[in-house]
Amino acid sequence: MSHTARLVQLLGAFRRERNGLAADTMHYDGTRYGLNYGVSLPTIRRIARSETPDHAFARYLYQQDVRCLQLTALHLADPARLTDPAEADFWLSGLRNSEMAEEAAFALLARCEGLERLTIESPLAHYARLMALARQPQPAIGWVERSLALLQAQPDQPDPSDYLPRLLLHATICLWAHIAEESEAGLQKVTETLSALGHTAWEEQLREELAWRL
């Protein structure tokens, strides 16, 4: 079956699940999708699981400006291909909002063995990788310092309309909690780093959030 025929078949499945009200009220940070049927994320994942993984087809879907197709593509792509810089750039540069970044972390990046070595440019891609690392077993303890450096590079008083510092802070909290849970050395590193933090708004939030998580 051609890519076009498979796409039409997929769209038919998603149209049967469409929810216009959900599409109008759906919240995520970043660029809006060109077409959004309002299909729930669990439904998108269920339909994606019924498809055979196919990297070429996934690339084709990812280039469509349709929410359900782009999210499905993340489930059908081959994570091993991301070791190719051109492939990594294709997928990471295509992230346009927080929902795509989070689904990329869940469906694609968390399954990539070379995740820590990927060259990352955009803040959304940084967010996706940190969220993916928080799903992988035994992420390197050095990511405590690397993620902290990302936060320190943000403005002390960011524009309230800029959602990226908030996303990076959320991902860092998730990652540090995971690192601390994975090993005693990780817990010690996180604890020491928290103790050395200052008292800016984001540092206080980082400290408070991790206090109850740990």
C-alpha positions in Angstrom: 0.0 0.0 0.0 1.3 3.4 -0.9 2.1 6.1 1.7 -0.8 8.2 0.4 -3.3 5.3 0.7 -2.1 4.5 4.2 -2.4 8.2 5.2 -6.0 8.3 3.9 -6.8 5.1 5.9 -5.4 6.6 9.0 -7.3 9.8 8.6 -10.5 7.8 8.3 -9.8 6.2 11.6 -9.1 9.5 13.2 -12.1 11.2 11.7 -14.3 8.6 13.4 -12.8 9.7 16.7 -12.9 13.4 16.1 -14.1 15.8 18.9 -14.5 19.4 17.8 -15.0 20.7 21.3 -11.8 19.0 22.6 -9.9 20.6 19.7 -11.2 24.0 20.6 -10.3 23.7 24.3 -7.1 21.7 24.0 -4.2 23.4 25.8 -0.5 23.2 24.9 2.3 25.8 24.6 3.7 26.8 21.3 2.6 26.8 17.6 -0.9 25.6 16.8 -1.5 22.7 14.4 -2.8 23.3 11.0 -5.6 20.7 11.4 -6.7 19.3 14.8 -9.5 16.8 15.0 -9.4 16.8 18.8 -8.7 13.1 19.1 -7.5 12.2 22.6 -3.9 11.2 23.1 -4.8 7.7 24.4 -6.8 7.1 21.2 -3.9 8.4 19.0 -1.6 6.0 20.8 -4.0 3.1 20.4 -4.4 3.7 16.7 -0.6 4.2 16.3 0.0 0.8 18.0 -2.2 -0.9 15.4 0.1 0.3 12.6 3.3 -1.5 11.6 6.4 0.6 12.5 7.7 2.1 9.3 10.3 4.8 9.4 9.8 6.1 5.8 6.0 6.3 6.4 6.6 8.0 9.7 8.7 10.7 8.0 5.9 11.2 5.5 3.3 11.6 8.3 5.5 13.9 10.3 5.6 16.4 7.4 1.8 16.7 7.3 0.4 19.7 9.3 -2.2 17.5 11.0 -1.9 16.8 14.8 -2.9 13.2 14.9 -0.6 12.3 12.0 2.4 14.1 13.4 1.9 12.4 16.8 1.4 9.0 15.2 4.6 9.5 13.3 6.6 9.6 16.6 5.4 6.1 17.4 6.2 4.6 14.0 9.7 6.1 13.6 12.8 4.0 14.3 14.7 5.5 17.3 18.0 3.9 16.1 17.9 6.2 13.0 18.5 9.2 15.3 22.2 8.4 15.5 22.3 10.0 12.0 22.6 13.7 12.6 20.4 14.5 9.6 17.6 12.2 11.0 17.9 13.7 14.5 17.7 17.2 13.0 14.6 16.2 11.0 12.7 15.0 14.0 13.9 17.6 16.6 13.6 20.6 14.4 10.0 19.5 13.6 8.9 20.0 17.2 6.5 22.9 17.3 4.8 22.8 20.7 4.9 21.3 24.2 2.6 18.4 23.3 4.8 17.3 20.4 7.9 17.6 22.5 6.3 15.5 25.3 5.1 12.8 22.9 8.5 12.7 21.2 10.1 12.1 24.6 7.6 9.3 25.4 7.3 7.6 22.0 10.7 8.1 20.3 13.5 9.7 22.2 13.2 7.6 25.3 13.9 4.5 23.1 17.0 6.1 21.6 20.2 4.6 22.9 22.3 7.6 21.7 20.0 10.1 23.3 22.7 11.7 25.4 24.9 12.3 22.4 22.4 14.1 20.2 23.2 17.6 19.1 20.4 19.8 20.4 19.7 23.3 19.2 16.2 24.4 20.0 14.8 24.9 23.6 11.9 22.6 22.7 14.3 19.9 21.7 16.2 20.3 25.0 12.9 20.0 26.8 12.0 16.8 24.9 15.4 15.2 25.6 15.3 16.0 29.3 11.8 14.5 29.6 13.0 11.4 27.7 16.1 11.0 30.0 13.7 11.1 32.9 12.2 7.9 31.4 15.4 6.1 30.7 17.1 3.8 33.3 20.3 5.1 34.9 20.7 8.5 33.1 24.2 9.9 33.6 24.5 11.8 36.9 26.3 14.6 34.9 22.9 15.6 33.6 22.2 17.3 36.9 24.8 19.9 36.0 24.0 20.0 32.3 20.3 20.6 32.9 21.1 23.2 35.6 23.3 25.0 33.0 20.2 25.2 30.7 18.2 26.8 33.5 21.0 29.3 34.3 21.1 30.4 30.7 17.5 31.6 30.9 16.8 35.3 31.8 16.4 35.9 35.6 13.1 37.5 34.9 11.7 35.9 31.7 8.9 37.4 29.8 5.7 35.9 31.2 4.6 35.0 27.7 7.7 32.9 27.2 6.7 29.3 28.1 10.2 27.7 27.5 11.8 28.5 30.8 8.8 27.0 32.6 9.0 23.8 30.4 12.8 23.5 31.0 12.2 23.9 34.8 9.5 21.2 34.7 11.7 18.8 32.8 14.7 19.4 35.1 12.5 18.6 38.2 11.4 15.3 36.6 14.9 14.4 35.6 16.5 15.2 38.9 13.8 13.2 40.8 14.5 10.3 38.5 18.3 10.5 38.9 17.9 10.7 42.7 15.6 7.6 42.7 18.0 5.5 40.5 21.0 5.5 42.8 22.5 6.6 46.0 25.1 8.6 44.1 22.4 10.3 42.1 20.5 11.2 45.3 23.7 12.6 46.8 24.4 14.7 43.7 20.9 16.1 43.5 20.9 16.9 47.2 24.3 18.7 47.1 23.2 20.7 44.0 20.0 21.8 45.6 21.9 22.9 48.7 24.2 25.1 46.6 21.3 26.9 44.8 20.6 30.5 45.3 17.3 32.2 45.9 15.9 33.3 42.6 12.3 32.4 41.8 13.2 29.4 39.7 15.8 28.1 42.2 13.3 28.3 45.0 10.7 26.5 42.9 13.2 23.8 42.0 14.2 23.3 45.6 10.5 23.2 46.8 9.3 20.8 44.1 12.1 18.3 44.7 11.8 18.5 48.5 8.6 16.6 48.5 9.5 14.4 45.5 12.6 13.1 47.3 
